[in-house]
Each structure stands twice: as C-alpha cells, then as structure tokens.
Amino acid sequence: MATTRTYGDGCATARALDLVGERWALLVVRELLLGPKRYTDLRRGLPGASPNVLSQRLRELESGGVIRRRQLPPPAASRVYELTDWGRELDEIVLSLGGWAARSPTPLPDAPIVSVDSVILALRGRFDPAAAHGLRTSYELRLGDDRYRIEVAEDRIRAARGNADQPNAIIDTDADTLAAVLWGGRRLADAQRAGELTIEGDKAAARRFLRLFPAPGPAAGTSPSSRSGSRQ
C-alpha cells in the first residue's frame, strides 16, 4: 500500500483516500500541479508540515505512483519531485475540491496565504470565461520572488511558473494583497496607493484581468441556520 494505513474497503473512493487522503498528501499534489519542485520549494509552500511528515508523504506518494523523483541536468543538477501522468489527472479534482470548499456556508479561516501556487490555482478554478470573452492577452504575475505567466485567449486561461515573454501587463504584489483585491473586498486603488500592488504596461488590461475571477457564493440551502436543527 502507498500509506501505512488503509480503510480496508474495496470501493475505489476508499482506495483514492488510501493514496492521497493522509494529512498533507493532497497539498503536496497541489504544490506540484504547476510543475516540478525541489524539496526545499515544497517546504516553503507547506511550512506547517514537519520535515519528517513531508518526507513520509513524499515516499508514500512515490510508492503509490502519484509522484516521481527526477534529477535535473547540469548546471542545475537538482533533484525535483513531479507528478506522474496519472498524478496530473488530479488537477481537476484539486480545483473542484477547492471550488466546493469556497462555497462553504462557513467562512474560510482568517489565515495568511502560505502557498503562492494556491493563489494561481484559485485563479484557474474561479476563472469566468464569459467575463474574458474576446480577451486575448498575456500577463506576468510577480508575487514576491515567484513569477507566473498567465495567458487568456479563446475564453480560456493558462497559467505556469516562470516569466512571461513580452506580457501586455505586469502585476507586482504579494499573494495576500492579490487575494484581498480579488475576493476580500479591497479596492485596487487603495492597494496601489499603499504601494502594495503596482501595474506595468497596459493598465486597462490589468484591471480587466482582476475582474475575471469572481468569488463563488455559498451553496444554496447550506446556511448554518438552515442546518442547525439537522441531525446526522
């Protein structure tokens, strides 16, 4: 088995949880959805996971065929972890799970964003094709030391790590400020005046970009009051 514990249930859903249901396992997958990472990069994206636990999850995911290790060629010559082809099939599952949780009747925890990749995945998950209709442009997001290239065309979005080649606009900020402007009700102008978000290039294209990711509302019929008298 890929994990030291198992549900002992022949159902495929139980088997999936055997593979990725241990604490931190699915977040390791999240961290690799945008491409390979070194162990130190994974530690930075998952600071709440102790080194021992993270190493254990990596061994289990590798044993289960979800991830693999690879040696980069010189001059980098670093060892990285990456998803297998089968592991990459978890992409839509992770995005769907995040979208489902975002519609919870209870608010998300008031905690800082520790994984910059999680913000980029949220952009993909909340992208509104109708709002992007007719838009064909590229962006570079600079979130601290991390760089991401974003392309919007044909009512679709593509996101990857790395610098963009001649982007129409560059947005330079941090993950928490970006999330606050997109989904926390903070005005773009306020973030700019505070020097916490800057825009280079086509400012109109950048402002439109920030309108492409509406926050989902709570799922219908799931307010806490509507469930307070229910019994499970």
Secondary structure as the mmCIF struct_conf table of DSSP 4:
data_model
#
loop_
_struct_conf.conf_type_id
_struct_conf.id
_struct_conf.beg_label_comp_id
_struct_conf.beg_label_asym_id
_struct_conf.beg_label_seq_id
_struct_conf.end_label_comp_id
_struct_conf.end_label_asym_id
_struct_conf.end_label_seq_id
BEND BEND1 THR A 3 THR A 4
BEND BEND2 CYS A 11 CYS A 11
HELX_RH_AL_P HELX_RH_AL_P1 ALA A 12 VAL A 20
BEND BEND3 GLU A 22 GLU A 22
TURN_TY1_P TURN_TY1_P1 ARG A 23 TRP A 24
HELX_RH_AL_P HELX_RH_AL_P2 ALA A 25 LEU A 32
TURN_TY1_P TURN_TY1_P2 LEU A 33 LEU A 34
BEND BEND4 GLY A 35 GLY A 35
STRN STRN1 LYS A 37 ARG A 38
HELX_RH_AL_P HELX_RH_AL_P3 TYR A 39 GLY A 45
TURN_TY1_P TURN_TY1_P3 PRO A 47 GLY A 48
BEND BEND5 ALA A 49 ALA A 49
HELX_RH_AL_P HELX_RH_AL_P4 PRO A 51 SER A 63
TURN_TY1_P TURN_TY1_P4 GLY A 64 GLY A 65
BEND BEND6 VAL A 66 VAL A 66
STRN STRN2 ILE A 67 GLN A 71
HELX_LH_PP_P HELX_LH_PP_P1 LEU A 72 PRO A 73
TURN_TY1_P TURN_TY1_P5 PRO A 74 ALA A 76
STRN STRN3 ARG A 79 LEU A 83
HELX_RH_AL_P HELX_RH_AL_P5 ASP A 85 ARG A 88
TURN_TY1_P TURN_TY1_P6 GLU A 89 LEU A 90
HELX_RH_AL_P HELX_RH_AL_P6 ASP A 91 ALA A 102
TURN_TY1_P TURN_TY1_P7 ARG A 103 ARG A 103
BEND BEND7 PRO A 105 THR A 106
HELX_LH_PP_P HELX_LH_PP_P2 PRO A 107 PRO A 109
HELX_RH_AL_P HELX_RH_AL_P7 VAL A 116 ARG A 126
TURN_TY1_P TURN_TY1_P8 PRO A 129 GLY A 134
STRN STRN4 THR A 137 LEU A 143
TURN_TY1_P TURN_TY1_P9 GLY A 144 ASP A 145
STRN STRN5 ASP A 146 ALA A 153
TURN_TY1_P TURN_TY1_P10 GLU A 154 ASP A 155
STRN STRN6 ARG A 156 ARG A 161
BEND BEND8 GLY A 162 GLY A 162
BEND BEND9 ASP A 165 GLN A 166
BEND BEND10 ASN A 168 ASN A 168
STRN STRN7 ALA A 169 THR A 173
HELX_RH_AL_P HELX_RH_AL_P8 ALA A 175 TRP A 183
BEND BEND11 GLY A 184 GLY A 184
HELX_RH_AL_P HELX_RH_AL_P9 LEU A 188 ARG A 193
TURN_TY1_P TURN_TY1_P11 ALA A 194 GLY A 195
BEND BEND12 GLU A 196 GLU A 196
STRN STRN8 THR A 198 GLY A 201
HELX_RH_AL_P HELX_RH_AL_P10 LYS A 203 PHE A 209
TURN_TY1_P TURN_TY1_P12 LEU A 210 ARG A 211
BEND BEND13 LEU A 212 LEU A 212
HELX_LH_PP_P HELX_LH_PP_P3 PRO A 214 ALA A 219
TURN_TY1_P TURN_TY1_P13 ALA A 220 GLY A 221
HELX_RH_AL_P HELX_RH_AL_P11 PRO A 224 ARG A 227
TURN_TY1_P TURN_TY1_P14 SER A 228 GLY A 229
#
